[in-house]
Amino acid sequence: MLTAEDLAGISILADAPKGALKAAAKKVEWFSLPGGRALFKPGDPADSIYFLRSGVLGAFSTGEDGSMDFIGHIRAGEPVGEMAFLGGAPHSSAIFAMRDSEIIRLPREAFEKLIKRFPTLMRSLAQMMVLRMRINRRDGCGCSSEPKVFALLGTSPTINCEHVARMLSEALSKLGRSSVIVGPEGEDSDSEWFDELERSHDVVLLHAPVADTHWFRLCLRQADRLWILARPDARPSEPLLPPDRSPARMFRLVDVLLLHNHGERVVSDGCDWKRAASAERVFHWKQGSKADVARIARTAAGRSIGLVLSGGGARSYAHIGAIRALREAGIPIDFTGGTSMGAIIAAGLALGWDDDYMEKNICDAFVHSNPLNDYTLPVVALTRGRKVNRRLERFFGDIRIENLTIPYFCVSSNLGNGCASIHREGLLRTALRASISLPGILPPVVIKGDVHVDGAVVNNFPADVMGHLHRGLTVGVDVARQKGLNVDDFIDPPGFFGWVLRYGLQEAPPIASLLMRTATITHHSQSAPSENVDVLVLPDVQDVELRDWKAYDVAVEAGYRAMVQALKEGALERLTIK
């Protein structure tokens, strides 16, 4: 049975009168929740408030497809479910134990008696909720989203897991984050010992070879995320990991760190290891690359930087200028993604294109000649799409998303279910072809029996997707918020043949701008997209028409100026890794 002293051990109740805690202790329930078990689910009544005594809980929302999307962690000493409880509404998210946890349940009647004798508890809860929402406003779950405990699991005896952990620890130290490395010597430690490690360090790095041992299984149960260390000169075994019901594996909180050595014989790639590990992300760590180590350390520290680029036709050239400004300021980009034309530029960034190579490729693909002028009598689109297909194949070949230097995604619109499709694996050019398929301009793409069109139709500024990909800061560049149409084109327009006689077949007719704008305008009705980013940059490209593919220099300069101004106004201080 709990005592008043036990309740006083919860930080938010530490100042409560002993008599009030003693009375509340008679009404509380203290129970254990095994890892992987649900505390409550969406729609369950919020008739109690909970406090986590030990262990870790995870908060999940329900995705559009019914899947459970991970939101963040709740640590020992924190209240659980207080928002729904105080609001008198059913729970909107699900809470699962991420490892064996001990929980205190305080029914509403006991809570109301407690606040009568300890009214400042309500103020403390309100302050905590406001603080949580400020820190984690994109999730809105009231939880500490960053993982703290990482298990580095070696898939080969030639991988020195402890050495990898030491390199990450040194990089974390440069970020001002404390860390501790724990190997098999920790296998006899209890849950309270692990809780103390988490309280006293920013990051805990567990390491173990993949083997059917007690320490390996303990790492699986204790880790917030599993990092599978692999080498491309070996193929993953099947199955890669022994059977286990650890929450990190149940909820796919698994990443692959693919370690590349110079001169190695490559027999596998990120796709093979991601599939074998059922991983969410793949990080590529090249031998001797300080940049790769730093990227993974920033990810562990919750200080990674993600860049989201909107669609917007020719206006998306502005993204190139924004990227150049970030690079000049020394701001690293750890994750990237986008929609439509923004997806193409983000793909070049993820491939490691420098500024000159980015300019050369984009100019070759879009500026020097128009890829959207292979017109045809429309059946499904104004163009055949063959020129676009050839250019995507030329610049992106058979590269798969899992093998990009920087973790990447792009968005298309699935007309089968009316939802956004997030492309995070598979052939890059296929995903890009789907993401840029503006309805009526380019033929749609059929993927696994579903018809896909431009991602702008559903989500032209996918900052919300980036929020699920990483836990750091997100920079968004949106070029589609201004009108982008020449009004004169739509006042008594000529017929098709009249347009061709006047302008020829090299310039797209106004219907192209009309269809582009119709697609890209939809995201303004979505809920506050700026809330999903930490830095929002809006280049002044109102004089650049969506189909004006020759306006490269003007758009690039607008993006550069807008990002430089944002950095001057405080973004640089926020984004600089300290």
N, C-alpha and C positions, 0 to 999 in steps of 0.2 A: 504494500500500500504506500502511496506517495505521502510525503510529509510536507509541511510548510517550507522546510529547508530545501526540499527538492524543487518546489515551485520557484523559490527565490533564486535558484540557480539559473533560471531563464532570465536573460538580461532585461527584457522589457518588464518583468515582474519584480526585479531586484529591490525596488524602492517601495513596494506595497507593504502596508502594515501587516505585521506577523499574524494578527488576529484574523484579518481578511483572508490571508493565504491559508491559514489553518482551517477556516470554514470552507474555503473553496476546495481544499484537498480532500474533503469528505465526499465531494460530488464528482471529482474528475475520474477519468478512466485512463489507465496507463497500459499500453499494449505494444507488442512487437509486430512489425510489418515486414515480412520477408521480401528480399529483393525481387522486383518484377511484379509484385502484387499491387493492385490499385487501392488507394485510399478513398477516392471518390471519382466519379465520372461526370461528364456534362449532363445537366438535367437533374442530378441528384440534389435533394433538398439540403440547404445550407443551415442546418439546425444546430451546428456546433462550430466552435473555433478550435483549431488544433495548434499545438506547439511541438516542434521537432526537438526531441531531447538528444538524440544521437543518430548518426547516419546521414544520408542524403536523399532527398526526394527530387523528382523531375516533374515539370509541368508540361502538358501537351495540349495543343489545340487540334480540332478536327479539320482536316483539309477538305478542299472542294470534292475530292474523289473518295472521301470517307476515311482516308488514312490519318494516322496519328502523327502530327508534326511537332517535333520537339521544340519547346520554347526556352527552357532554362532550368537551373538548379535552385533548390532551396536547401540551405545549410542548417546545421545544428544551432538551436537557440532561436530560430526564426518562427514567427506565426505562419499558419497555413490556412488558406481559405477565408481570410478575414474580410476580403472585399465583398464576396457574395454574402457572407454572414452578416456584416453590418448593413449591407444594402437590402437584405431581406429577399434576395432573389436566388433561384437555383444556381448551382455552380455552372460556369460557362466553359471551364477547362477540366482536363483530367489530371490527377496527381497520382504518380506511381512511385514506389520505393525503388531508388536506383541502386541501393544496397540494403542489407538488413538494417532496419531502422527502429528506433524506439520513439513512440509518439504519445503525447498527452492530449486527451480530448476533454474539452470544457463545454458542457451543454449550455444552451442559451440561458436557462434559469440561473445556473451557477455564475455565468458571466455577468448577468445583470446585477446579481447580489454583490459581486466583486467590485464592479465599477461604482456602486453606491458608496462603498467604503474606500475606494481608490479611484476617484474620478479622473485623475491625471492619466490613467491608462488609456482612455479614449484619445486624449491628445497625443500620447506617444504612438498609438496605432495610426492615427491620422498622419503624423509626421513621417512615420516609416513608409506608409503607402505613397505619400507625395514624393519622398526621396526615391523609392523604388521606381515610380513612374518616370521620374526625371532621368534616372540612370538607364531605364529599360523601357522607354516610352513606345518603342516599336512593337514590343511584345504585349504590353499591357497586362501581364499576368501577375505582377508583383513578386518577382523572384530574382535571384542572382543568376544571371544568364551564363556567365563564363564558367567553363569547366576548369577545374584546378588540378585534378589528379589524372595523369596520363600514364598508360602502361605501354612501354616500348617492348614489343614482342618480336624477337628475332626468328626468322623462318629458315635460317641456315646457320650451321656451326661456324661459318666464316664471317658472320656478322658479329661484331663486338658491340653488344647493346649498351654496355656501361660506357664505352668510349663515345658512342652517339649521345648518350645522356649527358656526359661531361661537356661536349661541344654545345649542346643546347643550353646547359646551365650557364656556361660562360656568356653565351649570347643574351640570355635572360638578364644576367647581371648588368650588362651594358645598357639594358632597357630600364634598369632600376628595379628589377623584380627579383625577389629572393626565391631560391629554389632549394630542394633537397633531393638527393638521389638515394633510392632504396632498392637493394637487391635481395637475394635469398635470405640475408640475415634478418629480414623483417617477418619471416613466415610464421613465427610463434607469437607475434604481437596481436593484441586484442583490438576491438573496434575503437575503444577510447584512445589508444595510442595513435591510431590513424587519424581520429578526429583532431587530436592535438597537433599532428603534423600539418593538417590543413589550416588550423587556426594560426599557426606560427610561420607559415610560408605562403608565398603567393602561388607557387606551383610545386607540385609533388611529382617527381619522375620515378615511376617504378620500372624495373627492367627484368626481363626473363626470356629465356629461349622458349620457343613453342614446344612444349613437351607435356606429357600427362603426369605432372607433378603437383604437389600441394601448393607450392609457391606460385606456379603459373595460374592455377585456378583461383588462388587468392587475388592475384593481380586482375584477373577478369572481373571478379566481384567488387573489387575496391575502386576500379578506375572509372572516371567520368567519361573518358574516351580511350579507345584502343588504337594505338598506332602500330600497324603491322610493318615491320622493317623487312624489305625484300630487295632482291637483286635481279636485274634483267638478264643476267647470264645463267639464270636457273628458271625452271618452270614451276609454277605453284602445284603443290600436291593436291590431290582430291580425296577426302576433304582437307582443306588447309588447316583448320583448327579442330581439335577434338570436340565432341558434343558437349554443350554447356548451355545452361539457361540463364547466363548472366544478363542483367538488364542492358548493359552497353551493346551486347549482341542482339538482344531482343528488339531494341529500338534503333538498331543500325547506327550507333554512335561509334563508327569505325572508319579510320582513314588508312591509306597506304602511303608509306614513305619509301619511294623507290630510289635506291642508292646506286648511282651510276659511277663506275670506275673507268678511267681512261683505257682505251684499247681492249675493252672486254668484248666477248662474243655474245651478241644479243640474241636471245632465243625467246624472250617474252617481253611484254610491254605493260603499260598502265591498264589497258583494257583487260588483259589476262588476270592481273592481280586484283583489280577492283572486283571483277566477277567472282573470283575464288574466295575473296574475303568478305563478300557482300558489303563492300565499303561504300561510304558516301562521297569521299573525296580522294584524290590522288595528288600527292606532292612529289615533285622531282627534285632530288638532292644530288647535284653533280659533285664529284670529288674535287675538293679545293675551292668550291664556290662559297664565298662568304655571304653572297646575296641570298643563296638558297637557305643557308643556316639561319640567317637573320629573318627570312620570311616565315619559316616554321616557328622560330622563337616568338615573333610578333603574334602569330596565330595562337600559340599557347598562352601568351600573356594577355590576350584580349585586346591587342593594340594593332591588329592587322588593318589595312586600308583597302576598301573595296571601291571600285569605280564603275558606275552605272551610266550607260549612254543611251539616250532615247533615239527613236526613229525620227525621221524628218526629211527624207529625200536629200537633195543637194545641201540643205542646211546642216546636215550631219557632218560636213567637212569641218565645222566649228569644233568638233570633238578632237580633231588632230591638233589644233592650236591649244586647246585646253590641256591635252596630254603633254605637249611641249612645255607649257608653263609649269606643270607639276614637276616634270623632270628637272627643269632649270632650278627649281626651288629645293631639289633634293628630296622630294616626297616619294617614297616607294609605293608601288601599286601591287598588292598581294592577291587580289581577286578582281575579276572583271566580268562584265556581261552587258547585254543590251538587247535591243529590239531593232529589227529591220536594218537600215543602213548603220545604225549605231552598233549593231551586232557584228557587222563586217569589220568596223574599225577596232572594236574590242577584240576580235579574233586576231587581228594583226598584232595588237598589243600583247595578247596572250602567247603568241608565237615568238615574241622577243624582237619584233621589228623595231629598229631605232628610228629616229625622226626622218632621216633621209630615205631610208628604205620604205617607210610608211608612205611618204609623199610620192616616191617613184611608183609604187604599186597602185595606190589609189588614183593617181593621175593617169597611169596606163589603162586602168580598168574603166574609169568614168569620165575623165576630163578630156583626154585627147580624142576619144571617140565614144559615142553614146551606145551603151549596151542595150538600150530599150527602144531601138528603132527598127527591129525586125518585125514590122507591123504585118498584120494579117487581118482578113475579114473576120471579125470577132465571133467565135463560138463560145469559148470560155474566157478569152482575154484578148486585148488589143495587140499583144505581141506573141510571138512563138516561144520566146524564152530561151532559144538555143544559144544566142550570144551570151546571155548571162550564165548559162550552164558551162559554156566553154571557158569563160573567164574564171569562174569559181574553181573549175578543175585545174586551170593553169596556175592560180595563185595558192590554192590550198591542197591540191593533189588528193592523196589518200590519207591525209592526217586525221587522226581520231581525236576527239575532244579530251579523252583521258590522257593523251600524251602531250598536251600543251604545257609549256613552261609554267604558266600561271593558271590556277584553277579558273574555269570559264563556264558560262552558260549563255544561251540565247533563248528567245521566246518566239513561238509561233502560236497561231490561233487554230484550235481544233474545231472544225465546223460540225463534227459528229456529236460532241458533247457540249459545245459552246464555251469551253474553258481554255485557259492558256495551257500550252504544252511547254514544259521546261526541258530544254535539251542540254544534258550534262554528260552525255556519253554518245558514242557512235561516230559515224563519219561526219567531219566538220562541214564539208561542203553541202551535204544533204540537209543538215540542220540550218545552215545559212540560207539555202535556197528556199526552205519553208518559211524562214523568218522574214524574207524580203518579198514574198509573193503577194504584192498588193492586189486585192480583188479587182478584176477587170483589166489590170495592166499586165500582170504576169500570170501564166497558168498556175493553178494550185499544185501542191505536191501531195502525193498519196504515200503515207507512212503507216505500215501495219494495218492497212484497211481503212484508215481515216484520212479525210481530206483536210490539209493544212494550208492556211493562208497567212498573210503578214501578221506578225505578233501585235502590231499596232491596233488591230481591230479589237483586241481584248485588253492588252496591257502594253502601252507604248513607252512607259517609263517604269521598268520593273525593279524599282528600289526595294519593294517588299520581298522579292525573290532573293536579292542580295542579303537581306536581313536573316534569311534562313541558311545562307551559305557560310557566313562567318559571324563572329561576335565582336568585331572591332568597329571602326568608324567607316561610314559610307559617304562617298562624294558622288553627287549626281549632276550630270550635265543634261539639261533639257532644252531642246531647240524647237519644240513643236507648240509652244504656248502663244505664238503670234500668228496672225491670220494667214500669211503666206500665199495669198491669191491676188491676181491682178483683176480688179473689178471690171475693167474695160473688156476683158476677154469674154465676159458673160452678158454683155449688153448687145443685143442683136447680132449674135455670132453667125459667121458664114457656115454654109454646109461643109461636109467633108471635102468635097472636090474643090470648093472655093478656098478652103484652108490650104490644101495641097498646092493649088496654083499660086497662092500668095507666099507660102513659107517653105514649100517642098516637103520631103519626107524625112529630113534630118532633125526637125524640131517636133517635139511631141505636142499634140493639140491640147487645148485647155482641159479636156476631159481627164487627162493624166493628173493635172494639179487638183482637179475636183475630187477624183478618187483618192489621191494621196491625203488631201486635207480631211476628207470624210473619215478616213481610217484613223489618222493621227489625232483628231479632235476628241475622240471618245474618252481618253483618259482624264479629261477635265472633270468629268462627272464622278470619277472615282474618289474615294474618301481621302482627302488631304495627302497627296503623294509626298509633299514636302516633309511630312512627319516621319517618313521612312529614311530620311537622309540626315546626316550631320552637317554637311555643307552642300547647299543647292546653288548651282551656277546656271544663270539664264542668259546666254549670249544674245546680243542685239543683232538678230539676223532677219528683222522684218522686211528689209529690202531685198532679201534673197528669196526668189521663188523656189518652191519645192522641186520643180523640174529643171531649174537652171543649173545644169551640170558644169557649165563653164565658170561659175562664180566661185571657184576654188579659193583664190587668194583672199577675197573679201570675207568669206565665211571663216576660213582658218584664222585670219587676223581678229575677227570678232570673238572667236572662242578663246584665243590667247589673251586678249584684253580683259575679257570677263573673268577668266581664272586668275590673272594677275591681280585684278581689283579685289576679288574674293580673298586672296591670300593677304593682301594689304589690310583688309578689314577684319582680320582676326583668324581666318581659316588656317594660316600658316602656323600660328601658335598651337591651334588645336591638333593639327595633323603632324606636327613635328614630333618624332619619337624621342622621348626623354628617358 
